[in-house]
């Protein structure tokens, strides 16, 4: 199969390489000159497993949009649908709510439609972008040529492991608008994965995508509520509690995202909850659950900020970790940065350092005096490097993940462990 990509960013490129690895011809384009330069130079500026290795040997062709249309049977559209920074989850949530910004997607689809019309042949176009339900039918379809055979196929991937998640999904979600196009895509996916393919309406697929992301947020929020309870109740431990609940994996839950820690982050979860909160208000839903998920995330981070202040005893305060999770160097939606912003809002001075993102430890040790005096450290990201961090004797270390090894020379506070 000849497969094209309208967008070769953090989502498009890893998926393009994954498809190429299955023997398909792949080509693509991107509006960013820097992205194209990096691909031509066989390098990326973000952390993704497998991508560096596959990119070195890739024969991916780069064209303009007309070239992609001419050389493709199927065209994937992974164009971003961003939120404003205030909706990313790194600051307190503003009072107003807003939908995603669809302008990039609208512009890209207009250009693609014009190119397909110019060439004059039917093309299967698969939109990947995250949207709220009803968006494609109301905002995208009216713009399109009748030569576009449209499908909606959002992926359930995580930044940092995009190729792996695409090649080995739990299931493949497919919103069907054109039955013949779906039949072609169904055969195509048989060459990619043996995972089940779930076909439904485009509106259902739109909702499933954001519901999947917000369900993950729900599990994390629930676990962090238990963690706070266990921190205050005698003879309790949040890991003991959640380990029991993980056994109920046939009906209620699986084991993933069921560990107390920091709030969720990344480019999907915080913004999807805020967008779903907006949608609930628009539809006058009786209880806006999504609003409370994000309020819990913010309030729990506020509580962690107070926990830091309560245990600081005039010590300098540091947050270890900026990335939204240990497997990535992305800071989009980072709960650590939200914590830093909340502390500063309370007029608390705080330093933040990440072993993947920032300069080497020796540089910061000298600047922050980490090796000369006790300080307070909060583990914001679960990087394994922090197990070997040179905490100065007498330091206070707050670990919401409960993964650090014991150290008799420091005061280690394992959040949620009150046995």
N, C-alpha and C positions, 0 to 999 in steps of 0.2 A: 504494500500500500504506500502511496505517496502522500506524506503528511506535512502540512505547513503550520507555522505558528506566527500569529500576529501579536508579538510580544515575547521577548526572550530575557525577561528579568529573573528575579529570585524564584518564581514559580515556573515560568515558561521554559527556561533553559534546562533545568533538571528533568522536567517531564519530556522535553524534546530528546534529550540524551537517553532517557530510559526507553523511549519508543524506538530510537535508532538502535539500541542494544538488542532489540528483538528482531532486527533484520529489515526494518522498514527504511525507506528513503525519507529523509527529513530536511526541510528547509525552513527559513524564518526571516523575520525582520523585526526591527525595534526602532522607536522614535528617538531613543537615546544614542547619540554618537559614541559616548563613552562605553555603553554596553556592547556595541558592535566592535569597538576597538579591543575591548577586553577579550571577547570571544575570538577574534582573529589572532590575538596574541596568546590564546590558550590559557587565560587566567581569569579568576573571579575575585571579587573583593568581599565576599561573605563566606561564612563557614557552612559547608554542606558536605556530608559524607558522600563519597563516590564521585562527586562531580569533577573534581580535579583530575582524577584518574581517567574518567571516560572522555572528558573534554580534550585531553592530550591526543587521543586516537580518533576523535570524531571527524567525520566527513560532512558535517552539517554545512549546508549551503546557505549563504546570506544573500538575499535579494532585496529589491524594493517591493512594495506591496503588490504591484502588477506581476512581478516575477514569482512571488509566493503563490498568487492565484493561478498562474499558468502552470506551475509545477506541482500542484497539490490536488489530491482527490478529496481529502478531508482537511479543513482548516480549523485549528484550535485557537480560541481567543481568550488568553489569560490576562486581560487588561485590568489594572487595578481599579477598585472602587473605594477610594480612601475616605476617611473621616477627617475633619479638622483635628489639629493637635489636641484641642480641649476635649475631644471624644476618644482619645487613644488609651486612656487609663493611667496616665502618669501624673495627672493633676486631679484636684477635686472636680467632681462632675458639675458642670454648669446647670442652671435651672432649666434652660430650654433644651429641647430634644430636636434632633434632626436626622433625616435619612442619610444614607451614604451619598457621596458625590459621584454621580454617574457620568460626568462630562467627558472624562477620558474614554469611557466605554462607548458613549454616544458618538464621539468624534471618530473613534476607531472603526466602529461599525458603519458609519456613514461612508468613510473612505473605502472600506472593504466592499461595501455594496456597490459603490460607483465603479470600482475596479472589476468586480464580477459582471456588472452590466456592460462594461466596455468590452470585456472578452466575449460575453454572450453565451456562456455555458453554465448549466446548473452546477452548483457547488454545495457540498455539505459543510455547514459551519456549526461548530460546537463552542458555545460560550461556557467558560469555566468560572467567570467572575462571581464573587459573592454579592447577592442582591436580596432585597426584601421581597416577599411574595407579591406577585402582580406586576413587578417592574418590567420584566421582559415583554410581556404582552402589551403593557401600556406605554412604555418609553422606548423600547427597542424595535419591536416588530413593525410598527407603523413606518419606520425609517427605511425598511429593507426592500431590496429588489425581490420580485417573485422568483428569481433564479436562485435565491438562497434557500436551501433546505435546512431549516434551523433545528438544533438540538441544545439541550442544557445539561451539562455534565460536570457539576462541581466536584472537586476532589476532597477527600478526607485525608489530608497530609499535615505534617508538622514541619515548620521551618527547621532545618538542620538535618532532616532525614527524608526529604521530598522524593528522591528517586526510589528509595527503599519502600516508602509508603505507597507510591503510585504502582510499583510493580507487585506489591504484596498487600493489597487492600483487604479490609474486612468484607466489603462489598463495593460494587460499582453502581453509582446512582445515575439514572438517566431520565431526564425530562423529555418526553416525546412530543414533538409538534408535527413532524412529517414521518409517517410510518415507514416509507421506503428508505429514507435516510437512516432511520433507526435500525432497520434490518442490516444495512451495510456496516454500521458502527458495531452492531452486536457481533458480527463475524470478525471485525477488526479486533475487538477486545478478547476474542478467543485466543489470539496470538500473543496477548499481553499477560493475561492472568487466568487462573482457574476459579477465581473468586466469583460468587453469585452476582448477577446483574439485576438490579432492581429498577424496573421501568415504571414510570408514572407520569402524571401530567407535569407540565413545566411549573405550574404554581405549587404543586406538592413538592417537587424537587427543590424549588427555591426555599420553601419552608423547612424541609428536612435538613438542608444544609445549615441554616442558622440555628435550627433547633438542636442539631448535633453539637454545634459549638457551645450553645448556651447550656446544654445538659452537662457538658464537661465543667462549665463554670459553676453550675449548681452543686455538683459533687464536691468541688473544691471548697465552696463556701460552707457547705454543710460540715465537712471535716474540720475546717478551721473554727467553726462554732464549737464543736466538740473539744477541740484543743484548748480553747479559752475556758470552757467549763472545767476541764481536767486540771488546768493550771490553778483553779480556785477551790476545787473539791478535794478533801483529804483522801489519801490512799487510792488515787485514780491515776491512770496513764492513758493518754489518748491513743497510743499505738496499740495497747491491749484492747481498747474499745473498737477501734477501726479494724484491727485484725480479725475480730469476731464477726463484724459486719461483712467483711470480705468473703466469708464462707457462704454467704447468701447470694452466690453468683449465678444461680439458675433462674431466679425470678427478679431479684431486686437490682443488683449491681454487679459489676466486675471489680477487679482489684485496682484498676487504673484510677489515678487521681483521688485515691482515698487515703491520703496521708496529710496530716496537719502540717502547715508551713506558711509560706507567704501566699498572697493572692495570686490569681492567674494573670498572665500577661501575653505578650506577643501581638501579632497583627490582626487576630481574629476575635478572641474571647471578649475583652472589655468593650470593644466597639460594637460587636454584635448584640451584646446585652443592652447597650444604650440605644441602639437602633430598634431592637425589639420593644424596649420601653416606649419609645416614640410611637411604634405601631400600635401598641396596646392602648395608648392614649387616643390615638386616632380612631380606633374602633370602639372606644368607651368600654373596654374590658373591666369587669367588676373588681378584679384585684391584679394590680400591675406587679406580678412576681419578679419580672426582669429588673424593675426599679430597685427592688429590695435586694436582689443579688449584688448589684453594683454598690448599693449603700452598705451592705454587709462587708464587701471587699474594702471599701473606703474606711468604714468604721473600725474594722479589724486592724487595718494598717494604722489608724489613729490610736487604737489601743496598744499596738506594738510600740508606737512612738512614745506613749505615756510609760510603757514598761521600761523603755530605754532610759527615759528621764528619771524614773523612780530609782533605777539602779546605777545611775551615773556617778553619784557622790562627787560631783565637781571634776570628774575625769573627762578628758577629751573624748569625743564620740566619733566613731568610724563605722561605715557600712562597707562590708566586704562583698563585692559582687554588684555589677550593673546590668548584665544581660538578663533577659526575662526568664531564662532557664540555662542550666549548665551545658546543654548540648548545642547552644547557639551563641553567637556573638552579637545578636540583635538586641537592641534596647527598646524597641517599639513596645509600648504597653508595660514596661518593666515595673513590677511592684516595688523593687528596691529604689527606683527613682521616685516613685510616688511617696515612699517612706521618707526619703531625703527631703522632698518638697514640703511634706507635712511637718517635719522637724523644724525646717527653716521658717515655716509659717508660725511656729511656736517660739521663734527667735532663738533657736538652738543652733549653734555652729556644728557642722558635721562635714567630715571628709568621706569620700567614696572612692573605692579602687576595685578594679577587676583584672584578674591575671591574664585574661584573653584579650581584653580591649586596650588596656593601658600600658604604660612603660613598665619595665622590669621592677621587681620588688625592691631591689637595692636603692633605686632612685627615690622611691616613696618612703622607705625606711628613714632615710636621712632628712627628707623634707618634713615628714610628720613626726619624727622622733619616736618611732615605734620601738626602736631598740634601746631607748634610754630611760623610758618612764612607763608606768602602768597606764593603760587607757581602756576605754570601753569599746568593744567590737560587736557589731551585729552581723550575723551571717545572712546576707540578703539573697545570695544565689548559691546553690548547692554544688560549688566547684570542689572537686576532690583535693585541689591544691591547698585548701584551707586546713586540711588535716595536718599539714606540715608547716603551717604558718608560725613564725617565731613570736608568739605572744610573750610580752615582757612579764616577768613575775609580778603578781598582784593585779593583773588585768582582769576585767570582767568581760566574759564572752557570752552573748545571748545567741542561742542556737535554736531557731524555730523548727529545724528539720530533725533535730536529735540524732545527728550522724557523726559529730566530732568525737574523737577519742578523748578519754579523760586526761586531765593534766592537774597534778596536785598543786602546781604553782599558780594556777588561775582560779577564779570563781566562774564555773561553767553553769549557766542557767539553761536547762533544757526545757524549752517552752512546751507546756502541755504534759510534762512528766512531774507529777506531784506525789509520787509514792513516798 
